[in-house]
Amino acid sequence: MPSPTCLRYHSSMLAIGLMSGTSCDGMSAALVRLKGSRPAVRLVSWITVPYPPKVRGFLLGLAAGGESRRSANSKSAVRRTSLAAAGERTAAAQVARAGSLVAEYSSRAVSRLCLRARVRPGRVAFIASHGHTLYHAPGEGITFQSGDISRIAETAGITVVGDFRTRDVAAGGQGAPLAPWPHWVLFAHRREHRLILNLGGIANVTWLPAGSGPGSVRAFDTGPGNMILDALAERHYRGRLACDVGGRLAARGRVDPRVLGRLLRHPFLAQRPPKSTGREEFGSGILPAFRGLSAEDSLATATELTALTVAGQIARWLPAGSRAAAVYAGGGGCRNPVLMGRLREALAPRRLLWLHALGLPESAVEPVCFAILGHARLCGRPNVLRRVTGAVRAVSSGVIVPAR
């Protein structure tokens, strides 16, 4: 297996990207073959290892500041979402426990992916791990992604690149979104303007002008994606639902214009890019805005909020040339036909298409992006677009842990 210092742009190599998103569904992994400096990318296989409810609840509770789902108004829900033993009740112990858990599920994903693809781990040049975001406050100069990359390297016996956000934040950037440069590598087209929309817990958009280099790319978080929808479903159904499956609850509800109007005045939406956000802005702290609404009306209103913020932020902050661009959507929100229907109406006359039309399954896109970021880091190339994040300089971001 080549060492990090021997990796070259022209090398053909296998790599694994890992991603745990803000929706906290599980650890996604993609095995890719990379070649060249851009590089050329071929997806070999991909997999998602779901988090058990207790692990998901623990990570979500920790990211919510230890509230452990108090919004559910249920003592049993609090107990279900805590993995802390009697001796692990301090914040530091729980953060350390989270790092170990994320590393454990990362290693499981790597092992299962190699088995599925019938590839020996020794043939994999490196793993690129995003980890799981527990806190993201670039305005404070802080971002923290949990996942012990040393443990992953030791377990898998493969070089690991991780901690991709902190170097950009140290250089004055937002540390997010990280996917725009990989989006350019994967999806930029000589003749077609494209918008790449990720509907994860948080929604973000990447503008790829036709025939342009990465310096022309624009990207930012638009606001909530599935995050508020998932939290409302869990709160109203006391943990029995993790999301509004198929948008069925929202379809039965009515949008409350007063609540929607207040939420559309959220300060983040008026902030000019570069910008990024997370649970600190759109997590459990925003749920009191829906107080007094039924589950159906809450979810209908939150669905409308996601659709209008995505469309409104695209119209407000992207160049006029983007008005003719098709929007290619990926992420968990694509499985919600009610949300997709509202987005299609809000984005008109732009076309709303599925990202798999560009040749990659939606569930594989984010881990593939991190494999590309890891490749650039090992090659010593800048991998974060400073014009996107607002950093004072372009950095080659990521910490490298060599294989044992």
N, C-alpha and C positions, 0 to 999 in steps of 0.2 A: 504494500500500500504506500503511495507516495506521501512524503511528509509535507506539511504546509509550505515550507520554503521551496519545494520542488514543483509545486503546482504551476502550470503555465497556461496561458490563454488558449493555446492550440490543443491542449490535452483533451482526450475524450475520457470521461469519467462518470461513474455512477455516484449519485448523491441523494440524500434523503432530507426533505424539508418537513418541519413539524410546526403545527399551529394550534393553539388553544384560544378560541375567540371569546369576546366579552359575553356571548350568550351562554358560555360554559357548558356546551353540550357534550364535549369530549375532546380527545386529542386526535387531530387529523394529521395524516402522514402521507407523503407522496415520494415515490422513487422515480428519479429522472436520470436521463443521460444528458450530459452537458458537453458541448464542444465549441471552442472558439472564444473570442474575447467578448462577443455581445451577450451571452453565448447562444448557440443553437440549442434548443431544448426539445427533448422527446420524453413524454410521459410513459413510464413503464408500467406502474401500478400505483394504486392509492388505497387508503383504508381510513376508517374512523373508529377509534376505540371509545365507546361512550363512557362517561363518568357515571358511576352508581349515584343514586339520589343523595346519599350521605356525603359523598365527596363533592358533588356539585353544590349542595347546600352549604357545606363548610367553606368552599372557595368563594361562593357568592356572599355569604355572611361576612367573611373576612374582608372582601373588597368593599362591602357596605359599611366598614368601620366597626365591625363587631356587633352590629345590630341583630345579626342572625335571624333575619326575617321577622322582626317584631311587627312589621306591617301586616303579617298574617293574623295578628291578634290571637295567637294560639300558643300555649305553653308547650304542647306536644310538638308543634312545628319547630320551636326553638330547640327542643331536645334533639329532634331528628337532624337538624342542620349543624350540630356541633360534634366534632370528632375529638375534642380536647379531653384528655384524661384528667384526673384530679391534679396531677402534677404538671399539667400543661395549660394552665389557665392564663398565663401572661401573654400579652400581645406578641412579645419576642418569640415565645415558644410556639405560638400558633403560626407565625410567619415562617419559622424554621420547618414546622410540620408541613406547611403548604409546599415549600420548596422540595421536600422529600417526596410528597405525593405526586406533584407534577412531574418530577423526574421519573418516578415509578411508572406512570402511565405513558410517558414519553418512551421509555425503554420497552414497555409492552408493545406499543405501536410499531417501533422499529423491528422488534422480533417477529411480530405477526406479519408485517409487510414483507420482510425478507422471505418468510415461509410461503406467503402467497405468491410472490414473484419467483420463487425457487432460486434465490440469489444468496450466496454465502455472505455473511456480514463482512468478511475480509475483503470482498470485492468492492465494498462501498468506500469511496474516498473520504467522505465527510458527512456529518449530520449538521443541519442548520436549524436551531431551535429558537423559536420566538419566546417560549414560556407562556405563562398566564399573567396578564396584567392585574395587579392588586391595587395599584395607585398610580394615577397619571395626572400630574399637576405641573405642566411645563412652565406656567407662569411663576411658580415657586422654584423652578430649576430642578424639579424632582420627577422621576418616573421610576416605577419598580415593577419588573416582571419576575414572577416566581418560577423556579425550576432549576434545580441544582445541576448545572451542565457538567461539573466534574463527575457527579454520580452517573450521569448518562454516558460519558466517555468511558468511565471505568466499567460499567455494566456491559456496554455494547462492544468495547474494544475498538472504537472508531473515533477519530478526531471530531470534535464538536465545536461549532461556532455558535455563540449565543449572546444575549444581552445587547441587542441591536440598537436600542433606543438611547441609551445613556450618553454615548459619545456625542450624538447630535444635540442633545439637550445641553451638554457641557459646552458646546460651541454656540449656544444661544438659540438653538432651534426648538421646534415643538416635539421632536422625536417621533413624529407621526404626521401624516400617514407614511408608512414605509413602502407600500406596494407600488407607487407611481413609476419608479424606474423599472422594476420588473414588468409592470403593465406595458411600458413602452417596448421592452424587449419582446414580450409575448404577442402584443396586439396592435402595435402601430402599423399603419398601412400607407402605402405610397399615394393612394388616390382618395381614400375614404376618411373623412373626419369621424372620430369615434369618441364616445363617452363610456367609461367603464364604471358601473355603479355596483358597489358592494353593499348588500342589505344584511349586515350582521347585526349584532346588538346595537352598534352605532353604524350609521350609514356614512359612506364616503364616496367621492366621485373623482375620477381622473379624466382630464381632457387631453386627448391625443390628436393634435392637428395633423392633417394628411401631409406626408412627406417631410415631416420636421424631425429634428433631433431631440434628445432628451431635455435640452435647455428650454424648449418651448412647452413642455408639459406643465399643466397646472393641476392641482389637486388639493382637497381639503375635506374635513368631516363636515357633513351637512346637518348633523343633529341626530336624533334618535332613529334607530332602525327598528329592531324587534325588542329592544330593551324594555321599554315601558309596557308594550303589549304582554311580554312574558311575565313581568312583575305584577301586572293587574290580574292576569289569569291565575297566578299562584295565590295572590291575596284573596281574591273572591272565592276561590275554591279550596282554600286552606291547604295548599300543597298537593292537592289531588290532580291538578293540571299544571304542566310546566309551560304551556303556551296555548294560544287560541288555535287549535288544530284546524287547518284549512280555512281559518277566518270565519268559522261558522257562528261564533258568538257575536262577532262584530256585525255580521250580515243581518242579525236579528235586532240590532240596536239602532239608536238614532243619535246623530252627532249633536252634542250640546254646544251651541254657538258661543255662549258666554265662557265656558271653560276653554274651548278651542281658542277664542280670541285672547284670553290671558296667556295661554301657553305660547301663542305665536309672537308675543312680546318678550319672550325670553332673551336676555342680553346676549347670549351666544349667537343668536341669529343675526344680530346687528353688527357683530364683530367682523372686521375685514380679514380675509386670509393673509398670511398663513394662520391656520387655526386647527386645533384638534380638541376632542372632548371625550368624555367617558361617563362612568357611574357617578363621578363627583358632581356632574351637572344634571344628568338624566337618569339617575338611579332611584333608590327608594325615597329620597328626599323630595321627589316631584309628585309622588303618589297622593299627598293630601289635596292637590289641586282637583282630584276626581272625587273627593268626598261627597257623599249624597247621591251619586249616580249608581245605577244598577250595573251589574257586570257587563251586560250587553251594550249599554250606552257608553260606559267607560271605554270599552274596547273599540266601539265605532268611532269615538272621539279621538282616541290614540292612533287608530289607523289613519284617520284623516290628517292628524298632525304629522305623521311620518310622510305621507304622500305630499302634503303641501310644503313641508320644509325641504324635502328633496328637490321638488320642482322649483320652489322659490329661491333656494340658494344657488341652484344652477343658473337660473335666469338673472340673479342679482350679481353674481361674482365672476362669471365666466365671460370671455370675449364674445363679441357679436357673431364671430364665425362658428361658435358652437351651436347656434340656433338650428343649423341644418344637419347637425350630427345625430346619428342613431345612438340610442342608449342601450348598452348591453349589460343586463343585470345578472348578478350572481349573489350567492349567500343564502342563508336560511329563509329570508323574506320571500324568496321566489316560490317557496312552497305554500304561500298564503295567497290564494287566488283573489280574495277580496282586496288585499293590499295591492296586488299587481293591477287589478282593475282600476282602482283609484289612482294609482301612479300613471297608468296609461292615459287616463283623462287629464290629469294635472300636467303631464309633460307634453301633451299635444300642442303643436303638430309634429313634434319629434316622435320617431318610432321607438317603441320599447320592445326589445328583443331579449332572448335568453343568451347568456354568455357562452353556453355550450355551442352556439352557432359558430363561434370562432375556433372551435376545435379542442377545447378543454372542458371536462365536466366541472360544474360549479364547485362541487365539494373538494376538488383537487387544486383549485386556483391558488388559494392562500398558501398552503404548504409548498407548492411549486415556487411561488414568489420568494419564499424564504430560502429555498435551495439556491436561487439565483443570487440573492443577497449574500449568502455564505460564500458562494463561488467568487464573487467580486472581492470580498474581504480577504480570502486566502490568496487572491492574486494581487492584493494591494491597491485595488481600484476604488475610487469613491463609489459608494453605493446608496447614498441618500441625496436627494436633490435639494440643494440649499434654497432654491427659489420656492420650493414647496414648503419646506419646514421653517424658513426664516433664519437659518443658521448663518453665522458670519463667514463660514467657509464650508466647502464640501469636505466631508469626512468619509473615511473607510471605516464603517462602524461595525462593531462586533468584537467579542472577546474569544480568543482561540484557546481551546484546551486540547492538547495533543493526545492521540491514542496512547494507551498503556504500552 
